[in-house]
Amino acid sequence: MLRIWGRITSVNVQKVVWSADEMGLAYERIDAGGAFGITQSPEYKAMNPNSLVPVIEDDGFVLWESNAIARYLAAKHAARGLWPEDPKLRADVDRWMDWQATTFTPAMRDAFWQLVRTPADKRDAAALAKSLADSEKAAAILDGHLEGRAFVAGDAFTLADVVNGCAAHRWLLLPCEKAPRPNIERWYASLKARPASGQVTSLALS
Ligand SMILES: N[C@@H](CCC(=O)N[C@@H](CS)C(=O)NCC(=O)O)C(=O)O
């Protein structure tokens, strides 16, 4: 059976779990990382020398990097809707997946850590302010892109919605003032209505 290592509070683990749930896959998720440890053990490092989550093991095949895992699962299970075969459509999905991993989530990392995982008296105000400003820029780009569109890439739900949905979940729940983003909110509400998103969209931030 497919095994997924990683705590569900990790946005990168969330992307894999939501992808697997969209495909209706059976899997076992093993808590690892953060307070669960495990990632520094020699056995885990043999799977992922970065000591990060998630990692999957599928019939002896080991893979890390959350977006690569989501694409592998879609390819293996012929989930063509989630990762289309048409080169242009696929490139569009890949582009927005890369954007999530390189721009949207990194922008909000400090804000998330400062507001959710750091006591108020120990926060770094400058890091928080910069991260909030960067996040607003990214949110404005996504909101503008979603104007008149139901989904991030193409006309149907894809992996680009899954990974950006995980990032948006984190952004929308961050306890801070944000500019109104009506297109993100409409799109995110439609993702939240999908049964397969439940493990992620029902989570409180921690
Ligand atoms: N690019 C990697 C990043 C993985 C990553 O940064 N994972 C974080 C959690 S989101 C992690 O393992 N942090 C250390 C820990 O949880 O112990 C991916 O997308 O899988």
The ligand as an SDF file (V2000), in Angstrom:
LIG
                    3D

 20 19  0  0  0  0  0  0  0  0999 V2000
   10.2170   21.3530   -1.3970 N   0  0  0  0  0  0  0  0  0  0  0  0
    9.8320   20.4010   -0.3870 C   0  0  0  0  0  0  0  0  0  0  0  0
    9.7630   21.1490    0.9370 C   0  0  0  0  0  0  0  0  0  0  0  0
    9.4970   20.2030    2.0810 C   0  0  0  0  0  0  0  0  0  0  0  0
    9.4520   20.9660    3.4070 C   0  0  0  0  0  0  0  0  0  0  0  0
    9.9720   22.0920    3.5250 O   0  0  0  0  0  0  0  0  0  0  0  0
    8.8150   20.3510    4.4100 N   0  0  0  0  0  0  0  0  0  0  0  0
    8.7370   20.9700    5.7170 C   0  0  0  0  0  0  0  0  0  0  0  0
    7.3010   20.9770    6.2120 C   0  0  0  0  0  0  0  0  0  0  0  0
    6.2380   21.9430    5.1810 S   0  0  0  0  0  0  0  0  0  0  0  0
    9.5310   20.1280    6.7100 C   0  0  0  0  0  0  0  0  0  0  0  0
    9.7730   18.9550    6.4980 O   0  0  0  0  0  0  0  0  0  0  0  0
    9.9340   20.7570    7.8270 N   0  0  0  0  0  0  0  0  0  0  0  0
   10.6650   20.0760    8.8580 C   0  0  0  0  0  0  0  0  0  0  0  0
    9.7980   19.2130    9.7290 C   0  0  0  0  0  0  0  0  0  0  0  0
    8.5590   19.2000    9.5880 O   0  0  0  0  0  0  0  0  0  0  0  0
   10.3670   18.5560   10.5960 O   0  0  0  0  0  0  0  0  0  0  0  0
    8.4890   19.7550   -0.7660 C   0  0  0  0  0  0  0  0  0  0  0  0
    7.7010   20.4270   -1.4370 O   0  0  0  0  0  0  0  0  0  0  0  0
    8.2400   18.5980   -0.4240 O   0  0  0  0  0  0  0  0  0  0  0  0
  1  2  1  0
  2  3  1  0
  2 18  1  0
  3  4  1  0
  4  5  1  0
  5  6  2  0
  5  7  1  0
  7  8  1  0
  8  9  1  0
  8 11  1  0
  9 10  1  0
 11 12  2  0
 11 13  1  0
 13 14  1  0
 14 15  1  0
 15 16  2  0
 15 17  1  0
 18 19  2  0
 18 20  1  0
M  END
$$$$
